[in-house]
Structures are given as C-alpha cells and as structure tokens.
Amino acid sequence: MSRIHLSIEQRCSDSCSPMIVDALDVPTALAIADISMRDGSAELWDGEHRLGRLIKHGGDYATFWELGRN
C-alpha cells in the first residue's frame, strides 16, 4: 500500500506551489488538513491516483469538510 499524500493549496499573492504532506492513512491526512488549514482546499492522493478534493467550510467554530470526487 502506498502512502497518502495531502496537497494543500497555498493562498498568497505570488504563484505558490501546494504544500505536500505525507500521511500514513486517510484519517491521519484528514487530521493534518484540519490542523493545518483555516479555510481553503486540499487534495488527497494515493500515489498517482487522486482520491478526492477536500474543501473546508465554516469559520472559527463549527467547521465542516466537503469531500468531492475527482
């Protein structure tokens, strides 16, 4: 089984490449995304296969995640 990669899109004025984080599994990748992101989106990858797109909604409280397919 390959490792899960989390690609977090960086929001900045210049063209920034996404931050790539390795995780052991999908639940760990989701925890990393929740801690690392205030808002925005990220992608979950299993090797070369994109599992889906994560979009964080809400504000400082009661946030929730939308998981979209490719």
C-alpha positions as CSV (number, residue, x, y, z in Angstrom):
1,M,0.0,0.0,0.0
2,S,1.4,3.4,-0.9
3,R,1.4,6.4,1.4
4,I,-1.3,9.0,1.2
5,H,-0.2,12.5,0.1
6,L,-2.1,15.6,1.1
7,S,-1.6,18.5,-1.3
8,I,-2.6,21.8,0.5
9,E,-3.2,24.8,-1.8
10,Q,-1.4,27.8,-0.6
11,R,-3.2,31.2,-0.7
12,C,-0.8,34.0,-1.4
13,S,-0.3,36.8,-3.8
14,D,2.6,35.2,-5.8
15,S,2.2,31.9,-7.6
16,C,2.9,29.4,-4.8
17,S,3.1,25.7,-5.2
18,P,1.0,23.5,-3.0
19,M,2.4,22.2,0.3
20,I,2.7,18.4,0.1
21,V,2.5,16.4,3.3
22,D,2.8,12.6,3.6
23,A,0.4,10.7,5.9
24,L,0.1,7.0,6.8
25,D,-3.6,6.8,6.0
26,V,-6.6,8.9,5.1
27,P,-7.8,9.6,8.7
28,T,-4.3,10.9,9.5
29,A,-4.3,13.1,6.4
30,L,-7.7,14.5,7.4
31,A,-6.4,15.3,10.8
32,I,-3.4,17.1,9.3
33,A,-5.6,19.1,7.0
34,D,-7.9,20.1,9.8
35,I,-5.0,21.3,11.9
36,S,-3.1,23.0,9.0
37,M,-5.9,24.8,7.2
38,R,-8.1,27.5,8.4
39,D,-10.1,27.5,5.1
40,G,-9.5,26.6,1.5
41,S,-9.0,23.3,-0.2
42,A,-6.6,20.3,-0.5
43,E,-6.3,17.1,-2.5
44,L,-5.9,13.6,-1.2
45,W,-3.6,11.4,-3.3
46,D,-2.7,7.7,-3.2
47,G,0.4,7.6,-5.2
48,E,-0.5,8.9,-8.7
49,H,-4.3,8.4,-8.1
50,R,-6.3,11.4,-6.8
51,L,-8.8,10.2,-4.2
52,G,-10.7,13.4,-3.9
53,R,-10.7,17.1,-3.1
54,L,-11.3,18.5,0.4
55,I,-12.9,21.9,0.9
56,K,-13.1,23.3,4.4
57,H,-16.2,25.4,5.2
58,G,-17.2,27.5,8.2
59,G,-15.4,30.0,10.3
60,D,-13.6,29.7,13.6
61,Y,-16.2,27.4,15.0
62,A,-18.4,24.6,13.6
63,T,-16.3,23.9,10.6
64,F,-17.0,21.0,8.3
65,W,-15.4,19.4,5.3
66,E,-16.8,18.7,1.9
67,L,-15.3,15.8,0.1
68,G,-15.6,16.0,-3.7
69,R,-14.6,13.3,-6.1
70,N,-12.3,13.9,-9.0
